[in-house]
Amino acid sequence: MSKNHKIDTKLIHAGEPKVRYGNAVSMPIFQSSTFEVSGKADYHDLKYIRLNNTPNHIALHGKLAALENGEEALVASSGMAAISTTLLTFLKSGDHFLAHESLYGGTHDLINKDFPDLGISCDYIDGRNSDGWEEKLRPETKLIYVETITNPLLDVLDLNAVVIFAKQHNLLSLIDNTFASPVNYRPIEHGFDLSLHSATKYLNGHTDIVAGAVIGSQELVTKVRHKLNHLGGALDPNACFLMHRGMKTLSIRMERQNSNSLAVAKFLEDHEKVKNVHHPGLESSASFNRAQELLDGCGGMVSFEINGTVEDADKFMSYLTLFINAPSLGGVESLITRPAQSSHSGMSQEERSAAGIKDELIRMSIGIEAIEDLIADIEYTLEKI
Ligand SMILES: *Cc1c(COP(=O)(O)O)cnc(C)c1O
């Protein structure tokens, strides 16, 4: 595999064992907790599922690293295992870091509810605009943490400014790249130190496992791997197999989800019963120019408000036939949720309105169904409310 191969080719061939196990074309599942020792081995080299180094882990690590042109990668038992373990690898008691003010709920709660007890503090910044970041720096500031595309308002952050700022001030730069996926954005190529994923979403793509990933330099990923070996968030070989199988179709899924979501966003924007449509591929979006510059596609998410009450929004969601009312995202099927009731229900109404998240805001994760059918379902349902 060369760096120059296209991502579509790497998804199929990168990381696959050089000598196929038992000549199997598809990577088999090695459902064995421990492996026979050959020669002298360091603790972290003994093959054991918790040490994240069985054949199923190794194949995934090679594939993930190749996709984003990192030196090394690591899978974890969930996105949150990848995020918490990585932050705990580089932050200790007394340390401080900066993070974008609107983060995935689990990450936000980890920072606000768990880190204070560990003596780790965080100041929030507006990742869309670098004014004011410098004032938040302290001698003990160690890193900066952002997401590629925010949830649920789908802003694209000023990622180039984050990389420059981190280098200027000797900070590690970490990015949660879940919403973009490696098809739409490859953080390491842009200078980020570590790229994190909830592989539960686009990477796996089939809504049947939870998994996480960390991609970066050999030095940094090895540090995270040693911490993960101690904290214990290893991905089971059977889940490794499903993630490996799911990833092979990532680029064709993303291509369809990129185009389906933009078509849905455009349809909604032109509809009289809808207002405030958020999608970075719409020319009306404040993130449009940045998305054009940084991303190869905008992902499968759309959010908007119904011209009406929260009850109208709930009626719309329940009358749709092809969209399933469920949290999470990135799978082959279209999902719909009302963030105030699901992903952002932990925030108070004041916190939500300060963040621009109205109670009637609806978020869709667009799947790979035929676009004609998705739009017909939305159009017919809007007529009924
Ligand atoms: C879902 C998600 C996570 C958490 O991932 P899990 O696999 O559920 O632990 C983190 N970040 C983002 C952006 C997500 O969407």
The ligand as a Tripos MOL2 file, in Angstrom:
@<TRIPOS>MOLECULE
LIG
   15    15     1     0     0
SMALL
NO_CHARGES

@<TRIPOS>ATOM
      1 C1        -21.0250    9.5240   19.3290 C.3       1 LIG1
      2 C2        -19.9340   10.4900   19.4620 C.ar      1 LIG1
      3 C3        -18.9420   10.3360   20.4370 C.ar      1 LIG1
      4 C4        -18.9810    9.2110   21.4450 C.3       1 LIG1
      5 O1        -18.8080    7.9800   20.8310 O.3       1 LIG1
      6 P1        -19.3090    6.5770   21.4580 P.3       1 LIG1
      7 O2        -18.8670    5.5940   20.4360 O.co2     1 LIG1
      8 O3        -20.7950    6.6690   21.6200 O.co2     1 LIG1
      9 O4        -18.6220    6.4120   22.7750 O.co2     1 LIG1
     10 C5        -17.9220   11.2660   20.4810 C.ar      1 LIG1
     11 N1        -17.8760   12.3080   19.6210 N.ar      1 LIG1
     12 C6        -18.8150   12.4910   18.6800 C.ar      1 LIG1
     13 C7        -18.7070   13.6660   17.7670 C.3       1 LIG1
     14 C8        -19.8820   11.5980   18.5530 C.ar      1 LIG1
     15 O5        -20.8160   11.8080   17.6240 O.3       1 LIG1
@<TRIPOS>BOND
     1     1     2 1
     2     2     3 ar
     3     2    14 ar
     4     3     4 1
     5     3    10 ar
     6     4     5 1
     7     5     6 1
     8     6     7 2
     9     6     8 1
    10     6     9 1
    11    10    11 ar
    12    11    12 ar
    13    12    13 1
    14    12    14 ar
    15    14    15 1
@<TRIPOS>SUBSTRUCTURE
     1 LIG1         1 GROUP 0 **** ****
